[in-house]
């Protein structure tokens, strides 16, 4: 239930489900690419426990990836809750 609440809050802070272009995860992070990076509410995301940090990584001149740093074992449940809302991307 906590992951469902967190996924709802994170999606709202990302500008909604339609703003998510890509979604994946690794051991300690949920990685996202957005259609419009200006819609992100960093402060709201960083206030959501268990999110430890929000990183912005430039992969190419016009390609930015956001990483929600969660900690070991916490990224997969959030990823799954997000996929339920936005589908696999």
VEXFI-262395 format. One line per field, with one value per residue: residue in one letter; x, z, y of N, C-alpha, C, O, CB in turn. Coordinates in pm, whole numbers, plus 32768, in hexadecimal, padded with zeros to 4 digits. Atoms other than C-alpha are relative to their C-alpha. Glycine has a CB too. Layout:
! VEXFI-262395
aa: c(a / ...);
nx: c(X / ...);
nz: c(Z / ...);
ny: c(Y / ...);
cax: c(X / ...);
caz: c(Z / ...);
cay: c(Y / ...);
cx: c(X / ...);
cz: c(Z / ...);
cy: c(Y / ...);
ox: c(X / ...);
oz: c(Z / ...);
oy: c(Y / ...);
cbx: c(X / ...);
cbz: c(Z / ...);
cby: c(Y / ...);
//
This chain:
! VEXFI-262395
aa: c(x / x / x / x / x / x / x / x / x / x / x / x / x / x / x / x / x / x / x / x / x / x / x / x / x / x / x / x / x / x / x / x / x / x / x / x / x / x / x / x / x / x / x / x / x / x / x / x / x / x / x / x / x / x / x / x / x / x / x / x / x / x / x / x / x / x / x / x / x / x / x / x / x / x / x / x / x / x / x / x / x / x / x / x / x / x / x / x / x);
nx: c(8052 / 7FA7 / 7FCA / 806B / 8008 / 7F86 / 8008 / 805E / 7FBE / 7F91 / 8036 / 8031 / 7F8A / 7FBE / 8054 / 8067 / 7FD8 / 7FE6 / 7F7E / 7F97 / 7FD9 / 7FBC / 8000 / 7FB9 / 7FCA / 7F8C / 8005 / 801D / 8036 / 8063 / 7FCB / 806E / 7FEF / 807E / 8017 / 7FEC / 7FB8 / 8027 / 8075 / 7FDA / 7FFF / 7F93 / 8016 / 8067 / 7FC8 / 7F9C / 8045 / 8048 / 7FB2 / 7F73 / 7FA7 / 7F8C / 7FD0 / 8027 / 7F8D / 8017 / 7F89 / 8002 / 7FC9 / 7FDB / 8028 / 8091 / 8036 / 7FEC / 803F / 8010 / 7FF1 / 8031 / 7FA9 / 8059 / 7FBE / 800C / 807E / 8074 / 8020 / 8058 / 808F / 8030 / 8003 / 8077 / 8077 / 8003 / 8025 / 8092 / 8043 / 7FD7 / 7FE0 / 7F71 / 7FCC);
nz: c(8000 / 7FFA / 8086 / 8052 / 7FDB / 8030 / 8092 / 801F / 7FE1 / 805C / 8084 / 7FFC / 7FFF / 8082 / 8066 / 802A / 8045 / 808D / 800E / 7FF3 / 8082 / 7FEB / 7F73 / 7FE0 / 7F79 / 7FE0 / 7F75 / 7F9D / 803F / 806A / 8066 / 8050 / 8065 / 800C / 807B / 7FE0 / 7F80 / 7FB3 / 7FAE / 7F87 / 7F7F / 7FB7 / 7F6F / 7FDB / 800A / 7F97 / 7F7E / 7FF7 / 7FD2 / 7FE3 / 8063 / 7FBD / 8051 / 808C / 8050 / 808C / 8046 / 808E / 804C / 8081 / 7FFB / 7FF0 / 7FBD / 7F70 / 7FB3 / 7F71 / 7FAF / 7F77 / 7FAF / 7F9D / 7FA4 / 8028 / 7FEA / 7FFD / 8083 / 804D / 7FE0 / 8036 / 8091 / 8022 / 7FE9 / 806C / 807C / 7FFA / 8022 / 8081 / 805E / 8016 / 8061);
ny: c(7F88 / 7F8B / 7FEA / 7FC6 / 7F73 / 7FC3 / 7FF7 / 7F94 / 7F81 / 7FED / 7FE0 / 7F76 / 7FA9 / 800B / 7FC4 / 805F / 807A / 7FE3 / 7FC0 / 8066 / 8037 / 8080 / 8026 / 807D / 7FFD / 8054 / 802D / 7F98 / 7F87 / 8002 / 7FA6 / 7FCB / 7F98 / 7FB8 / 7FB5 / 7F73 / 7FFA / 7F89 / 801E / 8049 / 7FB8 / 8041 / 7FF8 / 8061 / 8087 / 8015 / 8005 / 807F / 8073 / 8012 / 7FC2 / 7FC2 / 7F91 / 7FFC / 7FDA / 7FE1 / 802D / 7FE1 / 8071 / 7FC6 / 7F73 / 7FEF / 8077 / 7FFD / 806B / 7FE4 / 8079 / 7FFB / 8054 / 803C / 805C / 808C / 8046 / 7FA8 / 7FC9 / 8059 / 7FEF / 7F81 / 8013 / 8050 / 7FAC / 7F9C / 8046 / 8014 / 7F83 / 7FC6 / 806A / 8013 / 7F9D);
cax: c(8000 / 811D / 81B1 / 8061 / 8052 / 81BA / 8182 / 8057 / 811F / 824E / 817E / 80D4 / 822A / 82A3 / 818A / 80A4 / 80B1 / 80AA / 81F1 / 82B3 / 8371 / 8441 / 844B / 853D / 85E7 / 8725 / 877E / 875F / 86C6 / 8598 / 8607 / 8520 / 8522 / 8418 / 837A / 8386 / 848D / 83FF / 82CE / 8392 / 835F / 84AC / 844F / 8315 / 83D1 / 84EC / 83EF / 8365 / 83FC / 84AB / 8536 / 8694 / 86EC / 868B / 87AB / 87A8 / 889D / 88E8 / 891D / 8939 / 8902 / 8786 / 875A / 8731 / 86E7 / 865C / 86B8 / 85F3 / 86F3 / 8637 / 872C / 8757 / 8615 / 8533 / 853F / 8493 / 834C / 8331 / 8386 / 8272 / 8174 / 81D6 / 81B8 / 8055 / 8002 / 80C6 / 8102 / 8253 / 8320);
caz: c(8000 / 8050 / 7EF3 / 7E57 / 7F17 / 7EBF / 7D4E / 7D46 / 7DEB / 7D0C / 7BCE / 7C36 / 7C74 / 7B1E / 7A67 / 7A4A / 79A6 / 7847 / 788B / 78C8 / 778D / 781B / 7962 / 79EC / 7B2F / 7BC0 / 7D1D / 7DC9 / 7CCE / 7BF6 / 7AAF / 79E4 / 78A4 / 787A / 774D / 77F6 / 7905 / 796D / 7A09 / 7B1B / 7C84 / 7D23 / 7E7F / 7E89 / 7E15 / 7F0E / 802B / 7FE8 / 80C8 / 8076 / 7F56 / 7FC5 / 7EA4 / 7D45 / 7C4D / 7AF5 / 7A07 / 78AD / 77C2 / 7682 / 7627 / 7612 / 76EA / 7861 / 794F / 7AAC / 7BB8 / 7CF7 / 7DEF / 7ECF / 7F71 / 7F4A / 7F20 / 7F11 / 7DA1 / 7D0E / 7DD3 / 7D6F / 7C06 / 7C00 / 7C93 / 7B8D / 7A71 / 7AE7 / 7AAB / 7971 / 78CC / 785E / 77AA);
cay: c(8000 / 80EF / 80BD / 8111 / 825B / 82A7 / 825C / 8347 / 845F / 842A / 842B / 856E / 860A / 8593 / 8642 / 8516 / 83C1 / 8455 / 850B / 83C6 / 8361 / 8242 / 8186 / 8082 / 8024 / 7F92 / 7F17 / 8068 / 815D / 819B / 823A / 8319 / 83E0 / 84EA / 858F / 86E5 / 8711 / 8862 / 87BB / 870C / 877E / 8723 / 8795 / 86C0 / 858A / 85B8 / 85D8 / 847B / 8371 / 8288 / 835F / 83C1 / 84A6 / 850C / 8513 / 85B0 / 8508 / 8594 / 846D / 853C / 86AA / 8683 / 854D / 855F / 8441 / 8474 / 8378 / 8347 / 82C5 / 81D3 / 80E7 / 7F6F / 7EAA / 7FDC / 8036 / 7F03 / 7F26 / 8095 / 8041 / 7F39 / 802D / 8131 / 8033 / 7FE4 / 8152 / 81A9 / 8058 / 7FD2 / 80D7);
cx: c(8056 / 803B / 7F98 / 7FF3 / 8079 / 7FFD / 7FA2 / 8040 / 8071 / 7FCC / 7FCA / 8074 / 804D / 7FB0 / 7F97 / 8037 / 8023 / 8088 / 8074 / 801B / 8042 / 800B / 804A / 8037 / 807E / 7FF6 / 7FD5 / 7FC0 / 7F90 / 802D / 7F90 / 8032 / 7F77 / 7FF5 / 801F / 803E / 7FD8 / 7F8A / 8022 / 8001 / 8064 / 7FE6 / 7F99 / 8035 / 805F / 7FC3 / 7FB9 / 805C / 7FCF / 805D / 806F / 8034 / 7FC4 / 8079 / 7FD4 / 8082 / 7FF0 / 8048 / 8032 / 7FCC / 7F6A / 7FBE / 8027 / 7FB5 / 7FF7 / 8008 / 7FCC / 8056 / 7FAD / 804A / 7FE3 / 7F77 / 7F84 / 7FD7 / 7F9E / 7F6C / 7FC7 / 7FF5 / 7F81 / 7F80 / 7FF4 / 7FD5 / 7F6A / 7FB4 / 8021 / 8017 / 8096 / 802C / 8092);
cz: c(8000 / 7F76 / 7FA2 / 801C / 7FCA / 7F69 / 7FD4 / 8016 / 7F9E / 7F75 / 7FFB / 7FF8 / 7F7C / 7F91 / 7FC8 / 7FAF / 7F6E / 7FE9 / 8008 / 7F77 / 800D / 8096 / 800F / 808D / 8008 / 8096 / 8062 / 7FC6 / 7F9E / 7F9D / 7FA0 / 7F97 / 7FED / 7F79 / 8016 / 808B / 8055 / 805C / 8086 / 807A / 805B / 8096 / 802E / 7FFB / 8074 / 808C / 8015 / 8035 / 7FB7 / 7F95 / 804B / 7FB5 / 7F74 / 7FB2 / 7F72 / 7FB6 / 7F6B / 7FB5 / 7F78 / 8001 / 8016 / 8047 / 8093 / 8040 / 8091 / 804A / 808D / 8050 / 8076 / 806C / 7FD6 / 8023 / 7FFE / 7F76 / 7FB1 / 8025 / 7FCC / 7F68 / 7FD7 / 8012 / 7F93 / 7F7C / 7FFE / 7FD2 / 7F74 / 7F94 / 7FF0 / 7F92 / 7FE9);
cy: c(807E / 801F / 803C / 8096 / 804B / 8011 / 8070 / 8088 / 801D / 8025 / 808E / 8063 / 7FFB / 8041 / 7FA2 / 7F8C / 801A / 8041 / 7F9C / 7FC1 / 7F77 / 7FE8 / 7F7B / 800B / 7FAB / 7FE3 / 806D / 807E / 7FE1 / 806B / 8028 / 8061 / 803E / 8044 / 8094 / 800C / 8077 / 7FE6 / 7FBF / 805D / 7FB9 / 7FFB / 7F99 / 7F71 / 7FE4 / 7FFA / 7F7B / 7F92 / 7F83 / 8038 / 8048 / 8079 / 7FF4 / 8034 / 801D / 7FE3 / 8020 / 7F91 / 802C / 808F / 8017 / 7F8A / 7FFF / 7F8C / 802D / 7F7B / 801B / 7F9F / 7FCE / 7FB2 / 7F71 / 7FC5 / 8058 / 8033 / 7FA8 / 800F / 8085 / 7FF8 / 7FB5 / 8050 / 806B / 7FC0 / 7FE4 / 807C / 8033 / 7F97 / 7FF4 / 805E / 7FE8);
ox: c(8036 / 8048 / 7FBB / 7FE4 / 806C / 8024 / 7FC1 / 8034 / 8080 / 8002 / 7FDD / 806B / 809C / 7FDD / 7F5C / 80A8 / 807C / 80B9 / 80E6 / 7FC3 / 8031 / 8015 / 802B / 802A / 8098 / 7F8E / 7F8F / 7FAD / 7F8D / 8042 / 7F44 / 8092 / 7F12 / 8059 / 805B / 7FF9 / 7FF4 / 7F6E / 7FCA / 8031 / 8042 / 7FFA / 7FAE / 8017 / 8058 / 8005 / 7F7E / 80B3 / 7F56 / 80D0 / 8055 / 8067 / 7F96 / 80A6 / 7F79 / 80E9 / 7F90 / 80C0 / 808E / 7F81 / 7F44 / 7F46 / 809C / 7F44 / 8057 / 7FD2 / 7FFA / 804C / 7F7C / 8022 / 7F82 / 7F44 / 7F16 / 7F69 / 7F46 / 7F19 / 7F54 / 7F92 / 7F3C / 7F24 / 7F86 / 7F87 / 7F2C / 7F46 / 7FCC / 8024 / 80E2 / 7FED / 80D1);
oz: c(7FBE / 7F52 / 7F49 / 7FBF / 7F94 / 7F36 / 7F75 / 7FC2 / 7F71 / 7F36 / 7F97 / 7FB3 / 7F5F / 7F1E / 7F60 / 7F7E / 7F38 / 7F78 / 7FEA / 7F3B / 7FB5 / 80E5 / 7FCA / 80CE / 7FB1 / 80D2 / 80C3 / 800F / 7F60 / 7FC3 / 7F71 / 7FAE / 7FE8 / 7F39 / 7FC0 / 80F0 / 80CD / 80B4 / 80DB / 8074 / 80A3 / 80D7 / 8093 / 8053 / 80B3 / 80E9 / 807F / 7FED / 7FA2 / 7F8C / 809E / 7FF2 / 7F4B / 7FC8 / 7F3D / 7FD2 / 7F2D / 7FC7 / 7F41 / 805C / 805D / 8036 / 80B6 / 801A / 80C8 / 801E / 80D1 / 803E / 80C7 / 80E0 / 7F8E / 8092 / 800D / 7F67 / 7F6D / 7FCB / 7F9E / 7F2F / 7F7A / 7FC1 / 7F6A / 7F32 / 7F94 / 7F9E / 7F31 / 7F1E / 8025 / 7F29 / 7F9B);
oy: c(80E0 / 8094 / 8088 / 80E5 / 80B9 / 807A / 80B8 / 80E1 / 808F / 8080 / 80D4 / 80C8 / 8055 / 8045 / 7FBE / 7F90 / 7FD9 / 8043 / 7FC0 / 7F84 / 7F22 / 8046 / 7F1A / 8073 / 7F58 / 7FFB / 8051 / 80E0 / 7F77 / 80DF / 7FD3 / 80AB / 7FF8 / 8063 / 80D5 / 7FFD / 8079 / 8037 / 7FB0 / 80CE / 7F5C / 7F94 / 7F56 / 7F21 / 7F7B / 7FCD / 7F66 / 7F62 / 7F77 / 800C / 809F / 80D8 / 7F8A / 80A5 / 7FDC / 8021 / 7FF4 / 7F7B / 7FEF / 80B4 / 8074 / 7F73 / 7FF1 / 7F6D / 8064 / 7F16 / 8076 / 7F26 / 801D / 7FB3 / 7F57 / 7FD5 / 8025 / 8068 / 7FDC / 8019 / 8089 / 8025 / 7FDE / 8046 / 808D / 7FFB / 7FEA / 8071 / 806E / 7FB9 / 8045 / 8069 / 8030);
cbx: c(7FA3 / 8072 / 8035 / 7F79 / 7FF8 / 8079 / 7FD1 / 7F81 / 8037 / 8057 / 7F92 / 7FAF / 805D / 8019 / 8055 / 7F97 / 7F91 / 7F94 / 8010 / 7FD8 / 805E / 808D / 7F6F / 8074 / 7F98 / 808B / 8087 / 807F / 806D / 7F6C / 8075 / 7F99 / 803C / 7FF4 / 7F6E / 7F79 / 8094 / 7FDE / 7FA4 / 808A / 7F6F / 8083 / 7FD3 / 7F86 / 804B / 8066 / 7F9C / 7FC8 / 7FF5 / 801C / 7FB1 / 8070 / 809C / 7F80 / 806B / 7FD1 / 801A / 8042 / 7F97 / 7FC4 / 8029 / 7FC0 / 8032 / 7FD1 / 804F / 7F78 / 8094 / 7F66 / 8080 / 7F9E / 7FD1 / 806C / 8006 / 801C / 807E / 802B / 7FED / 805D / 807D / 7FFC / 8007 / 808A / 804F / 7FD5 / 8023 / 807E / 7FBF / 8021 / 7FE8);
cbz: c(8078 / 8065 / 7FC7 / 801D / 8099 / 802B / 7FC5 / 8056 / 808F / 7FF8 / 7FDA / 8082 / 8072 / 7FDF / 7F90 / 7FB0 / 8008 / 7FC8 / 806B / 8067 / 7FBA / 7FBD / 8038 / 7F99 / 8066 / 7FDA / 8028 / 8045 / 7FB8 / 8036 / 7FB2 / 8058 / 7F77 / 806F / 7FCF / 7FF9 / 7FE7 / 7FA2 / 7FB3 / 7FEE / 8042 / 7FE6 / 8028 / 7FA4 / 7F7A / 7FFB / 800B / 7F76 / 809B / 8012 / 7FA2 / 8010 / 7FF9 / 7FEA / 8003 / 7FEC / 8016 / 7FE4 / 7FF0 / 7F85 / 7F82 / 7F78 / 7FBA / 803C / 7FF4 / 801E / 8003 / 800A / 8031 / 7FBB / 8091 / 8043 / 8080 / 8059 / 7FB0 / 8014 / 8096 / 8029 / 7FD0 / 8057 / 808B / 7FF0 / 7FF2 / 808E / 8065 / 8011 / 7F79 / 7FDB / 8030);
cby: c(8000 / 7FE7 / 7F7E / 7FB9 / 800F / 7FAD / 7F7A / 7FF4 / 7FFE / 7F7F / 7F9D / 8019 / 7FDA / 7F6F / 8033 / 8046 / 7F99 / 8058 / 806A / 7F94 / 8060 / 7FFF / 7FF6 / 7FE5 / 7FCF / 8045 / 7FCC / 8026 / 804A / 801B / 7FBD / 8043 / 7FC7 / 8067 / 7FEF / 804F / 8005 / 8073 / 7FA6 / 7FBE / 8005 / 8048 / 808D / 800E / 7FEE / 806F / 8071 / 7FD8 / 7FEF / 7F70 / 8062 / 7F9A / 8001 / 805B / 7F92 / 8095 / 7F68 / 808B / 7F93 / 7FAC / 8042 / 8014 / 7F7F / 8087 / 7F79 / 8049 / 7FD2 / 7FDB / 804E / 7FA5 / 8018 / 7FAE / 7FB9 / 8075 / 8012 / 7F6F / 7FF8 / 8075 / 7FB5 / 7F82 / 8042 / 8041 / 7F7D / 7FDB / 8069 / 8050 / 801B / 7F6C / 808F);
//
